């Protein structure tokens, strides 16, 4: 198989259950300098990609392809990675942000926390250790308000039904492609596992035997009222495979019986090749607890592109710009795990 970058990120039809609209096929640019001064960007619909070191990406892809799908796993962030950053021209909701509590005063209090802490999360001047403490503080206060405000599981169902959260185009095709090849997907999220599961149920309307979720999981009493959270708090800066003991197969939680193998945590750790998907440079830490041999990191730079591209292209192997659809990643995976005879 040829690993010229044009065959990796451009051009040919991707072999999935659904055909990809031609206008959504990605174009890629390879940078050696700063975005404003040295990178020529060319618009092509809503899907643009930048590769900082094309030779390194080609080498990684060849190695992972030669090892085969049995050695590969996918680790993905949820909010603004699997889901859209913008929906109908407005900022899409996150799995935390979509929750609407019966007492709207608690919604206001959580919004006030967001307005205070969110700028700190992305501040380039705050040291990472200090920022991690601030994120722990933010998440702890938010979870406390959810409990204090009497959140119920019925309230979660209704919140998801009323929400503007939506998956990127191509996410279902990506999940189907990986499921067919028995490649596990670990969704690592600083959000809320129970809400992520409900979003998957309502927005995709089907289950995937290869999906496991590592996120903050709620504990409900017999009346469906939130009473606590399980284990250590997972926030935006501490997501990694040390939290793998919190992972649960999606179909177990949804009460559905699928006659198919699941992926035990120990066996996942033997898959030494990783495709990592995130929208935050901190998401690169999701694989810190895994003794991986090869990792391809794909970043979604959804906003503030001109100011952030330089740091993103240095951190990620490939960067998808401007809230791009998932087709570029589907194409990438199809090159890592080609069909027999391709």
ABEGO torsion letter per residue (X at the ends): XBABAAAAABGBBBBBABBBBAAABBBBBBBABBAAAABBBBBBEABBBBBABAAAAAAAAAAAAAAEAAABBBBBBABGAABBABBGGBBBBBAAAABBBABAAAAAAAAAAAAAAAAAAABAABBAAAAAAAAAAAAAAAAAAAAAAGBBAAAAAAAAAABABBBBBGAAAAAAAAAAAGBBBBBBBABBAAAAAAAAAAAAGBBBAABBBBBBBBBBBAAGBBABBBEBBBBAAABBAAAAAABBBAAAAAGBBBBBBBBBAAAAAABABBBBBBABAAAAAAAAABBBABBBBBBBBABGAAAAAAAAAAABABBBBGGBBAAAAAAAAAAABBBBGX
